[in-house]
Amino acid sequence: MSVKKYAVIGHPIGHTMSPFIHQRLFSLAGLDAEYVKLDIAPEQLGEAFKTTLSQLDGFNVTIPHKQAVIPLLDELDDKAKLYGSVNTVLRQDGKTKGFTTDPDGFIRAVEAAGIELGGRIMILGCGGAARAIAFELASRGLPFEFAVRERSCGKAGLLCLDITRRIPEAKVSFGLINQIIGTVDVLINATPVGMYPNVDEQPIHNCAIGRCAAVFDVIYNPLETALVKRARANGAKAEGGMSMLVWQAAVAQQHWNDVSFDPEDIRRLCIDAAEEMKSI
């Protein structure tokens, strides 16, 4: 049996955990496969799709190609079509199909952390990660709100409109991040505030964190952000983004090779990935 070949594409691709995570997942699934990273500039995507990428069994897609790759694909799954974003591509029988696994990675990570999605849900930020999570919440009939900086209000308003256009029954609103009042059942940080090397920063003040029953931070470097540390110190359930990163990769593997993984194996992989991250 020939070795299957996969990659992650982006620009700049820089340091990425994808090769480490996917090679470990291939090993757990008992698959003989290779996984590399490919730096492909936006103007090179079309040509690369016909040449380098055509030799692969599948690939992951990161910034800035998540929307640009869509017109090149033969098919989209329903979720990728709804969200207008692709981060995983399967090539089978000469045809390509696009998927988005970030939302499923988020849901699996939240479930593994014992965080129940319900009540007042607040998403900090309105970028790519916030968009993926927001669409998943809306598709599940869960009301939520964005909290953003004043300069992002226009972008947040457009995102709310896009969500309600695609999912008319969605209940979504937005407000200012420095004006959060009342208690929050689930706080989701989808901003880069607190990411390495600015590990002492928090997206909201301690008093607001103290009114959160559960916190999920999409940041995975560091493994435990200042926000997660503060929430745990307050007695709240809190989880960092490494589990989301690993779970979305596991869902990609499911699309590629119809495999599944034990949650305990994923938990161990999260720990090992955090150690690996220190060396890159």
Summary of the structure (lengths in Angstrom):
residues: 280
radius of gyration: 18.7
end to end distance: 32.8
largest distance: 59.1
contacts: 914
relative contact order: 0.14
helix: 43%
strand: 20%
